[in-house]
């Protein structure tokens, strides 16, 4: 199973220049989140020699601009995709996808989209004064589950525990956004400890995790901490 980080914005200067968000490609066919802009996403596809026509499926973790922003122009260039949205995505988003000629899949619950590749049921997370529905990608590997999170608004620990409960397997690795960039260090340390206690072996936090939190995870997980770079290919 191949997982490639296509594009990521994770530092304050990335945000300032507008290079913000995250996007992964699994087995060169499944796109998880579409970054903030199609222009940046397309540049990375070209840079890493990925044919856009190979993409069959798009999974949107949640509707925030830095995860869904590149979707609309992608749908103009790549027709007939299966687009997996959270059940509580807005009707406007669902309609816009359907009007592009692609298919919306938004039924709640875990869904297999390819052998050993699943989407979790959505979990509601807090955001500012409201809530946001978020789903994650779950891969079954020989060493356990691999979870790819967009932002982890519901809490990365809750996402891990839910996956363990649903799939009945240990979680080997957790990648993506951990949503800790505005959290205090006590919360960060508690999260890192909680992941170790949950049996997680490998972590690759980026995007909205924050550099202080990343540093703490590196101290806890040591050689099992992965500092993700754009274009990096992981095999599970």
C-alpha positions in Angstrom: 0.0 0.0 0.0 1.6 3.3 -1.1 0.7 6.6 0.6 2.2 9.8 -0.8 2.0 13.3 0.6 1.3 15.5 -2.3 1.0 18.9 -0.8 1.1 20.3 2.7 1.1 23.7 4.4 2.2 23.4 8.0 4.2 26.5 9.1 3.1 30.1 9.7 4.9 31.3 6.5 3.0 28.6 4.5 -0.2 30.2 5.6 1.0 33.7 4.9 1.9 32.9 1.3 -1.3 30.9 0.8 0.3 27.4 0.6 -2.0 25.9 3.2 -3.8 22.6 3.6 -3.0 18.9 3.0 -3.5 16.3 0.3 -2.5 12.6 0.2 -2.5 10.1 -2.7 -3.1 6.4 -2.0 -2.0 3.9 -4.6 -2.0 6.7 -7.1 -5.8 6.4 -7.4 -7.4 7.7 -4.2 -7.0 11.4 -3.4 -7.5 12.3 0.2 -8.3 16.0 0.5 -7.5 18.5 -2.3 -5.5 21.2 -0.6 -6.6 24.9 -0.6 -6.1 25.5 -4.3 -6.2 23.4 -7.4 -3.3 25.4 -8.9 -1.0 24.2 -6.0 -2.3 20.7 -6.2 -1.9 20.5 -10.0 1.7 21.8 -9.7 2.5 18.9 -7.3 0.8 16.3 -9.5 3.0 17.5 -12.4 6.1 17.7 -10.2 5.7 14.1 -9.0 4.7 12.8 -12.4 1.2 11.7 -11.5 -1.4 11.5 -14.2 -4.5 13.1 -13.0 -6.6 10.7 -15.1 -5.4 7.8 -12.8 -7.3 9.3 -9.9 -10.6 7.5 -9.5 -11.8 8.5 -6.1 -11.6 11.7 -4.0 -12.2 11.6 -0.2 -12.9 14.9 1.5 -12.2 14.8 5.3 -14.2 17.9 6.0 -15.5 21.0 4.3 -12.9 23.6 5.4 -11.4 25.6 2.6 -7.9 24.2 3.1 -9.1 20.7 2.5 -11.8 21.1 -0.2 -10.5 24.2 -2.1 -8.8 22.3 -4.9 -11.8 20.1 -5.5 -13.8 22.3 -7.8 -11.3 22.8 -10.6 -10.2 19.2 -10.2 -13.8 18.2 -11.1 -13.6 20.3 -14.2 -10.4 18.5 -15.3 -11.3 15.0 -14.1 -14.9 14.0 -14.9 -16.9 11.1 -13.4 -15.1 10.8 -10.0 -16.5 9.2 -6.9 -16.4 11.9 -4.3 -16.8 10.7 -0.7 -18.2 13.5 1.6 -19.1 13.5 5.2 -22.8 12.8 5.8 -23.3 16.2 7.2 -21.6 18.1 4.4 -23.8 21.0 3.3 -26.4 20.4 0.6 -24.7 23.1 -1.5 -21.4 21.2 -1.5 -23.2 17.9 -2.5 -25.1 19.6 -5.2 -22.1 21.3 -6.7 -20.3 17.9 -6.9 -23.2 16.3 -8.6 -23.6 19.2 -11.1 -20.0 18.7 -12.1 -20.9 15.2 -13.3 -19.3 13.3 -10.4 -21.0 11.0 -7.9 -21.5 11.9 -4.2 -21.2 9.1 -1.7 -22.2 10.4 1.7 -24.0 7.5 3.5 -22.9 7.3 7.1 -20.9 4.5 8.5 -17.6 2.8 7.5 -17.3 2.3 3.8 -14.8 0.2 1.8 -13.6 2.1 -1.2 -10.9 -0.4 -2.3 -9.6 -3.7 -0.9 -8.2 -2.9 2.6 -8.9 0.8 2.2 -11.9 2.3 4.1 -13.4 5.6 5.1 -14.4 6.0 8.8 -17.8 7.0 9.8 -17.9 10.8 10.4 -17.3 12.1 13.9 -18.4 15.6 15.0 -15.6 17.8 16.2 -15.6 21.3 17.7 -14.5 24.3 15.6 -14.7 27.8 17.0 -18.2 28.3 18.3 -19.7 25.4 16.2 -19.0 21.9 15.0 -17.6 20.2 11.9 -18.2 16.7 10.6 -15.0 14.9 9.8 -14.0 11.5 8.4 -10.7 9.8 8.0 -9.1 7.3 5.7 -8.3 3.9 7.3 -5.9 1.4 5.7 -5.6 -2.2 6.8 -1.9 -3.2 6.7 -0.1 -6.3 7.8 1.1 -4.4 10.9 -2.2 -2.9 11.8 -4.4 0.0 10.8 -3.0 3.1 9.2 -5.1 6.2 9.8 -4.9 9.4 7.6 -6.5 12.4 9.3 -7.3 15.7 7.6 -7.4 18.0 10.7 -8.6 15.7 13.5 -11.1 18.3 14.8 -12.8 15.5 16.8 -9.5 14.7 18.5 -6.9 12.4 17.1 -7.2 10.1 20.2 -10.9 9.8 19.6 -10.4 8.9 16.0 -7.8 6.2 16.9 -10.0 4.7 19.6 -13.0 4.6 17.3 -11.1 2.9 14.5 -9.8 0.3 17.0 -13.3 -0.4 18.2 -14.9 -0.6 14.7 -12.2 -2.6 12.9 -11.1 -4.7 15.9 -7.4 -4.2 15.0 -4.5 -2.3 16.6 -3.6 1.1 15.0 0.0 0.9 13.7 0.4 4.4 12.3 -1.3 7.8 12.3 -0.6 10.4 9.6 -1.8 13.9 8.8 -3.2 16.8 10.8 -3.5 16.5 14.6 -5.0 19.9 15.2 -2.8 20.9 18.1 -1.1 24.1 16.8 -3.1 26.3 19.2 -3.0 23.8 22.1 -1.0 24.1 25.3 1.9 21.8 25.9 0.1 19.9 28.6 -2.5 18.9 26.1 0.1 18.0 23.5 2.0 15.8 26.0 -1.3 14.2 27.1 -2.1 13.4 23.4 1.3 11.9 22.7 1.1 9.8 25.8 -2.4 8.7 24.9 -1.3 7.6 21.5 1.4 5.4 22.9 -1.0 4.0 25.4 -3.4 3.3 22.6 -0.7 1.1 21.0 0.2 3.5 18.1 3.7 2.7 16.9 4.4 5.3 14.2 3.2 9.0 13.9 3.6 11.4 11.1 1.9 14.6 12.2 1.9 17.7 10.0 -0.4 20.5 8.7 -2.4 21.9 11.7 -0.3 20.0 14.3 2.1 22.9 14.9 5.9 22.7 15.2 6.0 22.7 19.0 3.6 19.7 19.0 5.6 18.0 16.3 8.8 18.4 18.3 7.1 16.8 21.3 5.9 13.8 19.3 9.4 13.4 17.9 10.7 13.3 21.5 8.2 10.7 22.5 8.2 8.4 19.4 11.9 8.9 18.5 12.8 6.8 15.5 9.1 6.0 14.9 8.4 9.7 14.2 8.2 10.6 10.5 8.8 14.2 9.4 6.7 14.3 6.3 7.8 16.2 3.2 5.9 16.9 0.0 6.4 14.0 -2.5 7.4 11.6 0.2 6.2 8.0 -0.4 5.4 5.7 2.5 4.7 2.0 2.1 2.6 0.0 4.5 
